[in-house]
């Protein structure tokens, strides 16, 4: 990361405005006029770094992230729509209703249990973006609407499928057969190597920044 991204990350970690960067006046000092694609990308990178700092600070408590945080972060990092975000939140709630818990640790507080799912699902998608780029991450995230939300340990296999030219039509069979499972029941967290998730190929779409 560039120095200004590291600074934005620290601003996010030290801010009392959870996932509301427009209330953190320090961040505006890092923005440049968005007259060029390069400048828009620079601003995008800084706002992402702020969000990642805020999310990692919240996640350190071990209680996950809230649906409101996911609703702010997922469209920014993955460029998905509100319907897709809602489906991931529903998936987290369904897992808890079926008594499936992150790290296989029973959690009696339903809200905390759901929030821990939201954290690991977001971390899994960010890990895919880091490894395969934003387009593949968006495809994996979009499966929530067309086929099924994926567990974190299925995302790698789905990403490899898309990265090698695979299509949505083929993914359902891979999910049902278990082929895309990575063999390890891994639940990634946002407070583990959070800054690494900010390292990714240049985004092709550098549209408006969600402030």
C-alpha positions in Angstrom: 0.0 0.0 0.0 1.0 3.6 -0.5 1.7 5.8 2.5 -1.6 7.7 2.1 -3.5 4.4 2.1 -1.8 3.4 5.3 -2.8 6.7 6.8 -6.4 6.3 5.6 -6.4 2.9 7.2 -5.2 4.3 10.5 -7.9 7.1 10.3 -10.5 4.4 9.9 -9.1 2.4 12.9 -9.1 5.5 15.1 -12.5 6.9 14.0 -15.6 6.8 16.1 -17.7 6.9 13.0 -18.3 3.3 12.1 -18.4 2.9 8.3 -19.4 6.6 7.9 -16.3 8.2 6.4 -18.0 11.5 5.5 -17.9 12.3 9.3 -14.1 11.8 9.5 -12.8 15.2 8.3 -9.2 13.9 8.3 -9.9 11.7 5.3 -10.7 14.7 3.0 -7.1 15.8 3.2 -6.1 12.7 1.2 -8.5 13.4 -1.7 -7.5 14.8 -5.0 -9.7 16.4 -7.7 -11.2 13.4 -9.6 -10.5 14.8 -13.1 -8.6 11.7 -14.3 -9.0 8.0 -14.0 -5.8 7.8 -12.0 -7.1 10.4 -9.5 -10.5 8.6 -9.1 -8.6 5.4 -8.5 -6.5 7.1 -5.9 -9.5 8.4 -4.0 -11.2 5.0 -4.3 -8.1 3.3 -2.8 -8.1 5.8 0.1 -11.8 5.4 0.9 -11.4 1.6 0.8 -8.4 1.8 3.2 -10.5 3.9 5.6 -13.3 1.3 5.5 -10.9 -1.6 6.1 -9.4 0.2 9.1 -12.9 0.7 10.6 -14.0 -2.8 9.9 -10.8 -4.4 11.3 -11.1 -2.3 14.5 -14.7 -3.5 15.0 -13.8 -7.1 14.2 -11.0 -7.3 16.8 -13.7 -7.6 19.5 -14.6 -11.0 18.1 -18.3 -10.2 17.6 -18.2 -9.8 13.8 -19.6 -6.8 11.8 -23.2 -5.6 11.7 -25.6 -5.9 8.7 -25.3 -2.1 8.3 -21.5 -2.4 8.0 -21.8 -5.1 5.4 -24.4 -3.0 3.5 -21.8 -0.1 3.3 -18.7 -2.2 2.7 -19.8 -4.9 0.2 -20.9 -2.5 -2.6 -17.7 -0.5 -2.2 -15.3 -3.4 -2.3 -17.2 -5.8 -4.7 -19.5 -3.4 -6.6 -22.6 -5.5 -5.9 -26.2 -4.2 -5.6 -28.5 -4.0 -2.6 -30.4 -7.2 -3.5 -27.1 -9.1 -3.4 -26.2 -7.7 -0.1 -29.6 -8.6 1.4 -29.2 -12.2 0.2 -25.8 -12.5 2.0 -27.4 -11.2 5.2 -30.2 -13.6 4.8 -27.7 -16.4 4.3 -26.0 -15.5 7.6 -29.3 -15.6 9.4 -30.2 -18.9 7.9 -26.9 -20.4 9.0 -27.6 -19.4 12.6 -31.2 -20.7 12.4 -29.8 -24.1 11.4 -27.3 -23.8 14.3 -24.3 -23.5 12.1 -21.7 -21.3 13.7 -18.4 -19.7 12.6 -15.4 -21.7 13.9 -18.0 -24.3 15.1 -18.2 -22.4 18.3 -21.8 -22.2 19.6 -22.9 -18.6 20.2 -26.1 -18.0 22.3 -26.4 -14.4 21.2 -28.1 -14.6 17.8 -27.1 -11.2 16.7 -23.4 -11.9 17.5 -23.6 -15.2 15.7 -25.0 -13.6 12.6 -22.5 -10.8 12.7 -19.6 -13.3 12.9 -20.9 -14.9 9.7 -21.1 -11.5 8.0 -17.5 -10.9 8.9 -16.1 -14.2 7.6 -18.2 -14.0 4.4 -16.9 -10.5 3.7 -13.4 -11.6 4.5 -13.7 -14.5 2.1 -14.9 -12.3 -0.7 -12.1 -9.8 -0.1 -9.6 -12.7 -0.2 -11.0 -13.6 -3.6 -10.6 -10.1 -4.8 -7.1 -10.0 -3.5 -6.1 -13.2 -5.3 -8.2 -13.0 -8.5 -9.2 -9.4 -9.0 -12.5 -7.5 -8.8 -14.3 -9.2 -11.7 -14.0 -12.7 -10.4 -14.9 -11.5 -6.9 -18.0 -9.9 -8.3 -18.9 -13.2 -10.0 -18.5 -15.1 -6.8 -20.5 -12.6 -4.9 -23.3 -12.5 -7.5 -23.9 -16.2 -7.1 -26.0 -15.2 -4.1 -28.8 -14.1 -6.5 -28.5 -16.7 -9.2 -27.5 -19.9 -7.4 -26.4 -20.0 -3.9 -24.4 -18.1 -1.4 -21.1 -19.8 -0.8 -19.3 -20.7 2.5 -15.9 -19.2 2.7 -14.3 -22.6 2.1 -16.2 -22.9 -1.2 -15.2 -19.5 -2.6 -11.7 -20.4 -3.7 -13.0 -23.2 -5.9 -15.6 -21.0 -7.4 -13.1 -18.3 -8.1 -10.7 -20.8 -9.8 -13.7 -22.0 -11.9 -14.5 -18.4 -13.1 -10.9 -17.5 -13.5 -10.3 -20.4 -15.9 -13.3 -19.4 -18.0 -16.1 -21.3 -16.3 -19.6 -20.1 -16.4 -22.5 -19.6 -14.0 -24.4 -22.4 -15.6 -21.8 -24.9 -14.5 -21.4 -23.8 -10.9 -24.5 -25.3 -9.4 -23.3 -28.8 -10.2 -19.9 -28.0 -8.7 -21.6 -26.8 -5.5 -23.8 -29.9 -5.2 -20.9 -32.3 -5.9 -18.7 -30.6 -3.3 -15.9 -30.2 -6.0 -15.3 -26.6 -5.2 -14.7 -27.2 -1.4 -11.1 -26.5 -0.6 -10.7 -29.4 1.9 -10.2 -27.0 4.8 -13.0 -25.5 6.8 -11.5 -22.0 6.9 -13.2 -19.0 8.4 -11.2 -15.9 7.5 -11.4 -12.8 9.7 -11.2 -9.1 9.0 -8.7 -8.5 11.8 -6.2 -11.0 10.3 -4.0 -9.4 7.6 -6.7 -6.7 7.0 -4.3 -4.5 5.0 -3.5 -7.4 2.7 -7.1 -7.3 1.4 -6.4 -3.8 0.1 -3.8 -5.1 -2.4 -5.6 -5.9 -5.6 -5.4 -5.3 -9.3 -6.5 -1.9 -10.5 -10.3 -1.7 -10.6 -11.8 -1.3 -14.1 -14.8 0.6 -12.8 -13.8 3.6 -10.7 -17.2 5.3 -10.6 -18.6 7.4 -7.8 -17.2 7.0 -4.3 -19.8 6.1 -1.6 -19.3 8.8 1.1 
